[in-house]
């Protein structure tokens, strides 16, 4: 299978509809372009967050991210409390 397309004046390339539908290159999907050789590029659909954590499922992914954010917030509050007394004593 081979398709030909042109690069627009703005550097845009149209991916043929058949390829977009077959490989999930829908509007708004982020892609990764990797140069392989002087005249060859690899175009991949960037994985979505649930795909990165696919073995856990979407619900578990959200829970894990929320737990991590909560840990970050607690650490920030702790650092703020440690810094504030030092600033007030000046």
Biopython code that builds the backbone (N, CA, C, O; Angstrom):
import numpy as np
from Bio.PDB.StructureBuilder import StructureBuilder

atoms = [
    (1, "UNK", "N", (0.851, -1.173, 0.000)),
    (1, "UNK", "CA", (0.000, 0.000, 0.000)),
    (1, "UNK", "C", (0.895, 1.234, 0.000)),
    (1, "UNK", "O", (1.835, 1.322, 0.790)),
    (2, "UNK", "N", (0.611, 2.167, -0.866)),
    (2, "UNK", "CA", (1.382, 3.401, -0.957)),
    (2, "UNK", "C", (0.447, 4.563, -1.242)),
    (2, "UNK", "O", (-0.453, 4.461, -2.077)),
    (3, "UNK", "N", (0.668, 5.675, -0.540)),
    (3, "UNK", "CA", (-0.123, 6.885, -0.738)),
    (3, "UNK", "C", (0.842, 8.023, -0.997)),
    (3, "UNK", "O", (1.945, 8.047, -0.452)),
    (4, "UNK", "N", (0.428, 8.962, -1.824)),
    (4, "UNK", "CA", (1.226, 10.167, -2.066)),
    (4, "UNK", "C", (0.440, 11.368, -1.564)),
    (4, "UNK", "O", (-0.775, 11.458, -1.745)),
    (5, "UNK", "N", (1.149, 12.277, -0.938)),
    (5, "UNK", "CA", (0.556, 13.509, -0.448)),
    (5, "UNK", "C", (1.618, 14.593, -0.558)),
    (5, "UNK", "O", (2.785, 14.292, -0.808)),
    (6, "UNK", "N", (1.233, 15.842, -0.375)),
    (6, "UNK", "CA", (2.183, 16.945, -0.466)),
    (6, "UNK", "C", (2.227, 17.706, 0.847)),
    (6, "UNK", "O", (1.280, 17.690, 1.634)),
    (7, "UNK", "N", (3.337, 18.362, 1.058)),
    (7, "UNK", "CA", (3.496, 19.228, 2.213)),
    (7, "UNK", "C", (2.989, 20.607, 1.829)),
    (7, "UNK", "O", (3.380, 21.142, 0.791)),
    (8, "UNK", "N", (2.113, 21.197, 2.660)),
    (8, "UNK", "CA", (1.563, 22.518, 2.361)),
    (8, "UNK", "C", (2.594, 23.605, 2.651)),
    (8, "UNK", "O", (3.661, 23.337, 3.204)),
    (9, "UNK", "N", (2.262, 24.821, 2.275)),
    (9, "UNK", "CA", (3.139, 25.969, 2.533)),
    (9, "UNK", "C", (3.384, 26.163, 4.028)),
    (9, "UNK", "O", (4.407, 26.723, 4.423)),
    (10, "UNK", "N", (2.445, 25.701, 4.862)),
    (10, "UNK", "CA", (2.573, 25.816, 6.314)),
    (10, "UNK", "C", (3.248, 24.589, 6.934)),
    (10, "UNK", "O", (3.352, 24.490, 8.157)),
    (11, "UNK", "N", (3.707, 23.655, 6.093)),
    (11, "UNK", "CA", (4.388, 22.471, 6.602)),
    (11, "UNK", "C", (3.444, 21.359, 7.027)),
    (11, "UNK", "O", (3.866, 20.408, 7.684)),
    (12, "UNK", "N", (2.177, 21.463, 6.664)),
    (12, "UNK", "CA", (1.193, 20.465, 7.046)),
    (12, "UNK", "C", (1.143, 19.341, 6.016)),
    (12, "UNK", "O", (1.326, 19.559, 4.819)),
    (13, "UNK", "N", (0.889, 18.131, 6.520)),
    (13, "UNK", "CA", (0.774, 16.958, 5.657)),
    (13, "UNK", "C", (-0.582, 16.323, 5.918)),
    (13, "UNK", "O", (-0.976, 16.137, 7.070)),
    (14, "UNK", "N", (-1.298, 15.990, 4.847)),
    (14, "UNK", "CA", (-2.586, 15.314, 4.987)),
    (14, "UNK", "C", (-2.333, 13.815, 5.026)),
    (14, "UNK", "O", (-1.734, 13.249, 4.112)),
    (15, "UNK", "N", (-2.799, 13.177, 6.103)),
    (15, "UNK", "CA", (-2.727, 11.721, 6.194)),
    (15, "UNK", "C", (-4.016, 11.197, 5.574)),
    (15, "UNK", "O", (-5.102, 11.569, 6.017)),
    (16, "UNK", "N", (-3.921, 10.345, 4.562)),
    (16, "UNK", "CA", (-5.122, 9.858, 3.883)),
    (16, "UNK", "C", (-6.140, 9.247, 4.856)),
    (16, "UNK", "O", (-5.776, 8.602, 5.840)),
    (17, "UNK", "N", (-7.417, 9.467, 4.554)),
    (17, "UNK", "CA", (-8.515, 9.026, 5.419)),
    (17, "UNK", "C", (-8.427, 7.543, 5.766)),
    (17, "UNK", "O", (-8.620, 7.167, 6.922)),
    (18, "UNK", "N", (-8.140, 6.703, 4.786)),
    (18, "UNK", "CA", (-8.066, 5.260, 5.027)),
    (18, "UNK", "C", (-7.022, 4.922, 6.104)),
    (18, "UNK", "O", (-7.258, 4.061, 6.952)),
    (19, "UNK", "N", (-5.891, 5.590, 6.067)),
    (19, "UNK", "CA", (-4.838, 5.350, 7.061)),
    (19, "UNK", "C", (-5.260, 5.895, 8.420)),
    (19, "UNK", "O", (-5.059, 5.238, 9.442)),
    (20, "UNK", "N", (-5.852, 7.107, 8.438)),
    (20, "UNK", "CA", (-6.300, 7.688, 9.716)),
    (20, "UNK", "C", (-7.293, 6.759, 10.395)),
    (20, "UNK", "O", (-7.185, 6.505, 11.595)),
    (21, "UNK", "N", (-8.257, 6.252, 9.642)),
    (21, "UNK", "CA", (-9.282, 5.382, 10.221)),
    (21, "UNK", "C", (-8.699, 4.046, 10.669)),
    (21, "UNK", "O", (-9.027, 3.544, 11.745)),
    (22, "UNK", "N", (-7.848, 3.486, 9.851)),
    (22, "UNK", "CA", (-7.290, 2.167, 10.168)),
    (22, "UNK", "C", (-6.400, 2.191, 11.402)),
    (22, "UNK", "O", (-6.414, 1.249, 12.195)),
    (23, "UNK", "N", (-5.625, 3.258, 11.571)),
    (23, "UNK", "CA", (-4.643, 3.312, 12.651)),
    (23, "UNK", "C", (-5.009, 4.259, 13.796)),
    (23, "UNK", "O", (-4.202, 4.467, 14.702)),
    (24, "UNK", "N", (-6.202, 4.828, 13.768)),
    (24, "UNK", "CA", (-6.652, 5.664, 14.871)),
    (24, "UNK", "C", (-6.030, 7.042, 14.937)),
    (24, "UNK", "O", (-5.888, 7.602, 16.024)),
    (25, "UNK", "N", (-5.655, 7.599, 13.801)),
    (25, "UNK", "CA", (-5.113, 8.950, 13.762)),
    (25, "UNK", "C", (-6.275, 9.935, 13.632)),
    (25, "UNK", "O", (-6.460, 10.548, 12.581)),
    (26, "UNK", "N", (-7.048, 10.083, 14.695)),
    (26, "UNK", "CA", (-8.225, 10.954, 14.686)),
    (26, "UNK", "C", (-7.838, 12.396, 15.001)),
    (26, "UNK", "O", (-6.731, 12.667, 15.465)),
    (27, "UNK", "N", (-8.757, 13.306, 14.745)),
    (27, "UNK", "CA", (-8.516, 14.724, 15.030)),
    (27, "UNK", "C", (-8.116, 14.903, 16.489)),
    (27, "UNK", "O", (-8.742, 14.342, 17.389)),
    (28, "UNK", "N", (-7.077, 15.683, 16.712)),
    (28, "UNK", "CA", (-6.630, 15.978, 18.066)),
    (28, "UNK", "C", (-5.673, 14.952, 18.648)),
    (28, "UNK", "O", (-5.110, 15.175, 19.719)),
    (29, "UNK", "N", (-5.481, 13.842, 17.968)),
    (29, "UNK", "CA", (-4.566, 12.812, 18.464)),
    (29, "UNK", "C", (-3.132, 13.310, 18.292)),
    (29, "UNK", "O", (-2.762, 13.827, 17.237)),
    (30, "UNK", "N", (-2.350, 13.147, 19.322)),
    (30, "UNK", "CA", (-0.952, 13.553, 19.269)),
    (30, "UNK", "C", (-0.151, 12.452, 18.573)),
    (30, "UNK", "O", (-0.377, 11.264, 18.802)),
    (31, "UNK", "N", (0.786, 12.866, 17.720)),
    (31, "UNK", "CA", (1.617, 11.885, 17.029)),
    (31, "UNK", "C", (3.085, 12.125, 17.351)),
    (31, "UNK", "O", (3.478, 13.207, 17.786)),
    (32, "UNK", "N", (3.873, 11.100, 17.128)),
    (32, "UNK", "CA", (5.319, 11.174, 17.303)),
    (32, "UNK", "C", (5.936, 10.912, 15.923)),
    (32, "UNK", "O", (5.566, 9.954, 15.244)),
    (33, "UNK", "N", (6.868, 11.761, 15.523)),
    (33, "UNK", "CA", (7.558, 11.583, 14.248)),
    (33, "UNK", "C", (9.034, 11.338, 14.560)),
    (33, "UNK", "O", (9.689, 12.157, 15.204)),
    (34, "UNK", "N", (9.543, 10.200, 14.094)),
    (34, "UNK", "CA", (10.941, 9.844, 14.329)),
    (34, "UNK", "C", (11.671, 9.700, 12.991)),
    (34, "UNK", "O", (11.249, 8.919, 12.137)),
    (35, "UNK", "N", (12.751, 10.439, 12.806)),
    (35, "UNK", "CA", (13.561, 10.238, 11.610)),
    (35, "UNK", "C", (14.283, 8.889, 11.713)),
    (35, "UNK", "O", (14.916, 8.601, 12.728)),
    (36, "UNK", "N", (14.188, 8.071, 10.674)),
    (36, "UNK", "CA", (14.882, 6.791, 10.650)),
    (36, "UNK", "C", (16.121, 6.852, 9.765)),
    (36, "UNK", "O", (17.192, 6.373, 10.137)),
    (37, "UNK", "N", (15.957, 7.444, 8.601)),
    (37, "UNK", "CA", (17.057, 7.633, 7.649)),
    (37, "UNK", "C", (16.872, 8.998, 7.015)),
    (37, "UNK", "O", (15.929, 9.719, 7.341)),
    (38, "UNK", "N", (17.756, 9.346, 6.126)),
    (38, "UNK", "CA", (17.704, 10.651, 5.457)),
    (38, "UNK", "C", (16.355, 10.916, 4.795)),
    (38, "UNK", "O", (15.887, 12.055, 4.807)),
    (39, "UNK", "N", (15.720, 9.898, 4.219)),
    (39, "UNK", "CA", (14.456, 10.087, 3.496)),
    (39, "UNK", "C", (13.303, 9.304, 4.105)),
    (39, "UNK", "O", (12.269, 9.134, 3.458)),
    (40, "UNK", "N", (13.457, 8.824, 5.335)),
    (40, "UNK", "CA", (12.421, 7.989, 5.947)),
    (40, "UNK", "C", (12.042, 8.506, 7.329)),
    (40, "UNK", "O", (12.907, 8.730, 8.176)),
    (41, "UNK", "N", (10.732, 8.697, 7.552)),
    (41, "UNK", "CA", (10.211, 9.107, 8.849)),
    (41, "UNK", "C", (9.244, 8.037, 9.346)),
    (41, "UNK", "O", (8.527, 7.422, 8.557)),
    (42, "UNK", "N", (9.229, 7.822, 10.642)),
    (42, "UNK", "CA", (8.272, 6.922, 11.265)),
    (42, "UNK", "C", (7.241, 7.791, 11.972)),
    (42, "UNK", "O", (7.605, 8.658, 12.766)),
    (43, "UNK", "N", (5.954, 7.570, 11.694)),
    (43, "UNK", "CA", (4.881, 8.326, 12.331)),
    (43, "UNK", "C", (4.106, 7.365, 13.219)),
    (43, "UNK", "O", (3.596, 6.349, 12.745)),
    (44, "UNK", "N", (4.016, 7.685, 14.512)),
    (44, "UNK", "CA", (3.294, 6.849, 15.466)),
    (44, "UNK", "C", (2.256, 7.688, 16.198)),
    (44, "UNK", "O", (2.453, 8.883, 16.418)),
    (45, "UNK", "N", (1.160, 7.058, 16.571)),
    (45, "UNK", "CA", (0.181, 7.718, 17.426)),
    (45, "UNK", "C", (0.746, 7.653, 18.840)),
    (45, "UNK", "O", (1.084, 6.575, 19.329)),
    (46, "UNK", "N", (0.847, 8.800, 19.492)),
    (46, "UNK", "CA", (1.368, 8.836, 20.860)),
    (46, "UNK", "C", (0.394, 8.103, 21.771)),
    (46, "UNK", "O", (-0.818, 8.272, 21.638)),
    (47, "UNK", "N", (0.896, 7.304, 22.682)),
    (47, "UNK", "CA", (-0.008, 6.572, 23.576)),
    (47, "UNK", "C", (-0.737, 7.522, 24.514)),
    (47, "UNK", "O", (-0.167, 8.494, 25.010)),
    (48, "UNK", "N", (-2.004, 7.220, 24.744)),
    (48, "UNK", "CA", (-2.774, 7.986, 25.725)),
    (48, "UNK", "C", (-2.425, 7.443, 27.098)),
    (48, "UNK", "O", (-1.916, 6.328, 27.215)),
    (49, "UNK", "N", (-2.694, 8.214, 28.130)),
    (49, "UNK", "CA", (-2.350, 7.822, 29.487)),
    (49, "UNK", "C", (-2.889, 6.442, 29.854)),
    (49, "UNK", "O", (-2.140, 5.634, 30.405)),
    (50, "UNK", "N", (-4.161, 6.136, 29.571)),
    (50, "UNK", "CA", (-4.644, 4.798, 29.915)),
    (50, "UNK", "C", (-3.888, 3.685, 29.193)),
    (50, "UNK", "O", (-3.763, 2.580, 29.720)),
    (51, "UNK", "N", (-3.383, 3.968, 27.993)),
    (51, "UNK", "CA", (-2.613, 2.960, 27.275)),
    (51, "UNK", "C", (-1.269, 2.726, 27.942)),
    (51, "UNK", "O", (-0.762, 1.604, 27.950)),
    (52, "UNK", "N", (-0.685, 3.792, 28.508)),
    (52, "UNK", "CA", (0.582, 3.637, 29.211)),
    (52, "UNK", "C", (0.407, 2.761, 30.448)),
    (52, "UNK", "O", (1.306, 2.004, 30.816)),
    (53, "UNK", "N", (-0.747, 2.870, 31.080)),
    (53, "UNK", "CA", (-1.054, 2.085, 32.267)),
    (53, "UNK", "C", (-2.070, 1.003, 31.943)),
    (53, "UNK", "O", (-2.789, 0.542, 32.829)),
    (54, "UNK", "N", (-2.136, 0.594, 30.680)),
    (54, "UNK", "CA", (-3.166, -0.318, 30.201)),
    (54, "UNK", "C", (-3.354, -1.565, 31.020)),
    (54, "UNK", "O", (-4.471, -2.066, 31.145)),
    (55, "UNK", "N", (-2.284, -2.073, 31.578)),
    (55, "UNK", "CA", (-2.409, -3.301, 32.352)),
    (55, "UNK", "C", (-3.177, -3.083, 33.644)),
    (55, "UNK", "O", (-3.574, -4.055, 34.287)),
    (56, "UNK", "N", (-3.398, -1.841, 34.041)),
    (56, "UNK", "CA", (-4.127, -1.554, 35.275)),
    (56, "UNK", "C", (-5.561, -1.131, 35.021)),
    (56, "UNK", "O", (-6.392, -1.209, 35.926)),
    (57, "UNK", "N", (-5.872, -0.685, 33.817)),
    (57, "UNK", "CA", (-7.209, -0.189, 33.521)),
    (57, "UNK", "C", (-7.327, 1.284, 33.845)),
    (57, "UNK", "O", (-6.537, 1.827, 34.617)),
    (58, "UNK", "N", (-8.319, 1.931, 33.249)),
    (58, "UNK", "CA", (-8.470, 3.381, 33.402)),
    (58, "UNK", "C", (-8.759, 3.807, 34.837)),
    (58, "UNK", "O", (-8.181, 4.781, 35.319)),
    (59, "UNK", "N", (-9.645, 3.093, 35.524)),
    (59, "UNK", "CA", (-10.024, 3.489, 36.879)),
    (59, "UNK", "C", (-8.823, 3.445, 37.807)),
    (59, "UNK", "O", (-8.609, 4.371, 38.589)),
    (60, "UNK", "N", (-8.049, 2.395, 37.732)),
    (60, "UNK", "CA", (-6.874, 2.288, 38.595)),
    (60, "UNK", "C", (-5.849, 3.362, 38.258)),
    (60, "UNK", "O", (-5.187, 3.893, 39.150)),
    (61, "UNK", "N", (-5.716, 3.682, 36.985)),
    (61, "UNK", "CA", (-4.786, 4.730, 36.578)),
    (61, "UNK", "C", (-5.154, 6.043, 37.232)),
    (61, "UNK", "O", (-4.289, 6.729, 37.778)),
    (62, "UNK", "N", (-6.429, 6.404, 37.186)),
    (62, "UNK", "CA", (-6.888, 7.650, 37.806)),
    (62, "UNK", "C", (-6.621, 7.632, 39.300)),
    (62, "UNK", "O", (-6.155, 8.627, 39.856)),
    (63, "UNK", "N", (-6.904, 6.527, 39.951)),
    (63, "UNK", "CA", (-6.671, 6.415, 41.395)),
    (63, "UNK", "C", (-5.195, 6.595, 41.728)),
    (63, "UNK", "O", (-4.845, 7.292, 42.681)),
    (64, "UNK", "N", (-4.342, 5.966, 40.942)),
    (64, "UNK", "CA", (-2.904, 6.073, 41.184)),
    (64, "UNK", "C", (-2.441, 7.515, 41.016)),
    (64, "UNK", "O", (-1.681, 8.027, 41.838)),
    (65, "UNK", "N", (-2.900, 8.172, 39.950)),
    (65, "UNK", "CA", (-2.502, 9.565, 39.724)),
    (65, "UNK", "C", (-3.015, 10.485, 40.830)),
    (65, "UNK", "O", (-2.305, 11.395, 41.258)),
    (66, "UNK", "N", (-4.234, 10.255, 41.291)),
    (66, "UNK", "CA", (-4.780, 11.068, 42.382)),
    (66, "UNK", "C", (-3.998, 10.848, 43.670)),
    (66, "UNK", "O", (-3.724, 11.798, 44.403)),
    (67, "UNK", "N", (-3.641, 9.607, 43.944)),
    (67, "UNK", "CA", (-2.844, 9.319, 45.145)),
    (67, "UNK", "C", (-1.487, 10.003, 45.074)),
    (67, "UNK", "O", (-1.022, 10.575, 46.060)),
    (68, "UNK", "N", (-0.854, 9.944, 43.909)),
    (68, "UNK", "CA", (0.446, 10.590, 43.740)),
    (68, "UNK", "C", (0.329, 12.102, 43.922)),
    (68, "UNK", "O", (1.189, 12.720, 44.548)),
    (69, "UNK", "N", (-0.726, 12.695, 43.380)),
    (69, "UNK", "CA", (-0.925, 14.142, 43.522)),
    (69, "UNK", "C", (-1.142, 14.514, 44.979)),
    (69, "UNK", "O", (-0.630, 15.532, 45.445)),
    (70, "UNK", "N", (-1.895, 13.697, 45.696)),
    (70, "UNK", "CA", (-2.130, 13.958, 47.124)),
    (70, "UNK", "C", (-0.812, 13.914, 47.902)),
    (70, "UNK", "O", (-0.593, 14.733, 48.794)),
    (71, "UNK", "N", (0.056, 12.974, 47.572)),
    (71, "UNK", "CA", (1.373, 12.898, 48.226)),
    (71, "UNK", "C", (2.183, 14.153, 47.936)),
    (71, "UNK", "O", (2.859, 14.682, 48.819)),
    (72, "UNK", "N", (2.113, 14.628, 46.694)),
    (72, "UNK", "CA", (2.838, 15.838, 46.318)),
    (72, "UNK", "C", (2.327, 17.048, 47.095)),
    (72, "UNK", "O", (3.113, 17.863, 47.578)),
    (73, "UNK", "N", (0.997, 17.159, 47.213)),
    (73, "UNK", "CA", (0.411, 18.284, 47.952)),
    (73, "UNK", "C", (0.825, 18.260, 49.413)),
    (73, "UNK", "O", (1.144, 19.303, 49.984)),
    (74, "UNK", "N", (0.824, 17.076, 50.028)),
    (74, "UNK", "CA", (1.252, 16.955, 51.434)),
    (74, "UNK", "C", (2.711, 17.372, 51.588)),
    (74, "UNK", "O", (3.063, 18.065, 52.543)),
    (75, "UNK", "N", (3.553, 16.956, 50.661)),
    (75, "UNK", "CA", (4.964, 17.324, 50.727)),
    (75, "UNK", "C", (5.127, 18.837, 50.565)),
    (75, "UNK", "O", (5.946, 19.445, 51.254)),
    (76, "UNK", "N", (4.363, 19.443, 49.669)),
    (76, "UNK", "CA", (4.418, 20.901, 49.488)),
    (76, "UNK", "C", (3.998, 21.628, 50.761)),
    (76, "UNK", "O", (4.637, 22.601, 51.163)),
    (77, "UNK", "N", (2.929, 21.159, 51.392)),
    (77, "UNK", "CA", (2.471, 21.789, 52.647)),
    (77, "UNK", "C", (3.542, 21.672, 53.724)),
    (77, "UNK", "O", (3.791, 22.624, 54.464)),
    (78, "UNK", "N", (4.176, 20.501, 53.812)),
    (78, "UNK", "CA", (5.227, 20.294, 54.805)),
    (78, "UNK", "C", (6.385, 21.264, 54.566)),
    (78, "UNK", "O", (6.892, 21.879, 55.504)),
    (79, "UNK", "N", (6.795, 21.394, 53.305)),
    (79, "UNK", "CA", (7.889, 22.318, 52.970)),
    (79, "UNK", "C", (7.497, 23.756, 53.287)),
    (79, "UNK", "O", (8.319, 24.532, 53.775)),
    (80, "UNK", "N", (6.250, 24.114, 53.012)),
    (80, "UNK", "CA", (5.788, 25.481, 53.297)),
    (80, "UNK", "C", (5.846, 25.768, 54.784)),
    (80, "UNK", "O", (6.270, 26.849, 55.192)),
    (81, "UNK", "N", (5.421, 24.802, 55.605)),
    (81, "UNK", "CA", (5.469, 24.994, 57.065)),
    (81, "UNK", "C", (6.904, 25.129, 57.558)),
    (81, "UNK", "O", (7.171, 25.883, 58.494)),
    (82, "UNK", "N", (7.826, 24.405, 56.936)),
    (82, "UNK", "CA", (9.229, 24.484, 57.339)),
    (82, "UNK", "C", (9.831, 25.821, 56.947)),
    (82, "UNK", "O", (10.670, 26.356, 57.671)),
    (83, "UNK", "N", (9.418, 26.364, 55.821)),
    (83, "UNK", "CA", (9.967, 27.627, 55.328)),
    (83, "UNK", "C", (9.382, 28.828, 56.046)),
    (83, "UNK", "O", (10.112, 29.766, 56.367)),
    (84, "UNK", "N", (8.085, 28.821, 56.306)),
    (84, "UNK", "CA", (7.385, 29.979, 56.872)),
    (84, "UNK", "C", (8.006, 30.447, 58.195)),
    (84, "UNK", "O", (8.250, 31.648, 58.312)),
    (85, "UNK", "N", (8.281, 29.617, 59.189)),
    (85, "UNK", "CA", (8.870, 30.129, 60.426)),
    (85, "UNK", "C", (10.190, 30.836, 60.182)),
    (85, "UNK", "O", (10.487, 31.827, 60.849)),
    (86, "UNK", "N", (10.984, 30.353, 59.251)),
    (86, "UNK", "CA", (12.275, 30.983, 58.948)),
    (86, "UNK", "C", (12.067, 32.365, 58.366)),
    (86, "UNK", "O", (12.819, 33.282, 58.694)),
    (87, "UNK", "N", (11.077, 32.544, 57.517)),
    (87, "UNK", "CA", (10.819, 33.847, 56.917)),
    (87, "UNK", "C", (10.281, 34.823, 57.947)),
    (87, "UNK", "O", (10.626, 36.004, 57.902)),
    (88, "UNK", "N", (9.443, 34.367, 58.879)),
    (88, "UNK", "CA", (8.856, 35.244, 59.888)),
    (88, "UNK", "C", (9.865, 35.696, 60.914)),
    (88, "UNK", "O", (9.652, 36.726, 61.554)),
    (89, "UNK", "N", (10.955, 34.974, 61.101)),
    (89, "UNK", "CA", (11.927, 35.311, 62.140)),
    (89, "UNK", "C", (12.917, 36.374, 61.666)),
    (89, "UNK", "O", (13.758, 36.820, 62.446)),
    (90, "UNK", "N", (12.829, 36.780, 60.416)),
    (90, "UNK", "CA", (13.769, 37.793, 59.891)),
    (90, "UNK", "C", (13.453, 39.164, 60.347)),
    (90, "UNK", "O", (14.154, 40.111, 59.988)),
]
sb = StructureBuilder()
sb.init_structure("model")
sb.init_model(0)
sb.init_chain("A")
sb.init_seg("    ")
for serial, (resi, resn, name, xyz) in enumerate(atoms, 1):
    if name == "N":
        sb.init_residue(resn, " ", resi, " ")
    sb.init_atom(name, np.array(xyz, "f"), 0.0, 1.0, " ", f" {name:<3s}", serial, name[0])
structure = sb.get_structure()
